[in-house]
Amino acid sequence: MLKQAPKTTRLARSLRARETWGERLMSSWLRSQRFAPYKFRRQHPVGPHFLDFFCNEAKLNIEVDGSQHGFP
């Protein structure tokens, strides 16, 4: 895994601390071993954007709509 810039790491941690209700729900589903052996990363940086959930093994990105998109 590539090392991220300290500013990027701080921003990703901040986003993880302020999850929307949809992100919390999805996170609990992904952590419950339903998708073993796949591991998902939360708030994964890609360029100037942050992916809500990313699985490197499956090359899968999951974006969960939240308050920034209008309505939960």
C-alpha atoms as one frame of an Amber mdcrd trajectory, in Angstrom:
protein
   0.000   0.000   0.000   1.319   3.429  -0.898   2.010   5.919   1.851  -0.359
   8.887   1.750   0.458  12.505   2.471  -0.200  13.450   6.121  -2.935  15.908
   5.075  -4.734  13.159   3.112  -4.511  10.780   6.077  -5.907  13.414   8.461
  -8.807  14.166   6.120  -9.649  10.466   5.679  -9.646   9.973   9.474 -11.895
  12.997   9.875 -14.345  11.610   7.302 -14.386   8.219   9.048 -15.183   9.936
  12.353 -18.152  11.797  10.777 -19.876   8.934   8.931 -23.445   9.312   7.720
 -26.077   6.846   8.946 -25.890   5.007   5.617 -22.117   4.673   5.859 -22.406
   3.348   9.440 -24.945   0.756   8.315 -22.861  -0.327   5.313 -19.743  -0.462
   7.479 -21.433  -2.809   9.949 -22.539  -5.094   7.097 -19.072  -5.176   5.553
 -17.373  -5.862   8.908 -19.622  -8.794   9.786 -17.582 -11.284   7.683 -20.377
 -11.630   5.119 -17.932 -10.956   2.327 -14.925 -12.903   3.598 -12.185 -13.030
   2.367 -12.754  -9.535   0.951 -11.622  -6.591   3.025 -13.064  -3.136   2.510
 -11.328   0.168   3.240 -13.356   3.152   4.411 -12.738   6.627   2.992 -10.035
   5.401   0.615  -8.256   8.309  -1.170  -8.079   8.278  -4.978  -6.662  11.482
  -6.400  -8.592  14.425  -4.945 -11.582  12.207  -4.027 -12.345   9.790  -1.194
 -14.236   6.560  -1.897 -16.713   5.589   0.839 -15.733   1.895   0.631 -13.117
   0.211  -1.547 -12.164  -3.456  -1.956  -8.776  -3.881  -3.617  -9.143  -7.653
  -4.193 -12.405  -7.236  -6.126 -11.563  -3.771  -7.554 -14.934  -2.659  -6.182
 -15.961   0.828  -5.056 -19.146   1.452  -3.041 -20.456   5.002  -2.681 -23.211
   5.597  -0.146 -25.424   8.637  -0.668 -25.778  10.850   2.353 -26.435  14.418
   3.410 -23.968  15.806   0.865 -26.238  14.416  -1.880 -29.432  16.027  -0.591
 -31.399  13.464   1.413 -30.428  10.333   3.371
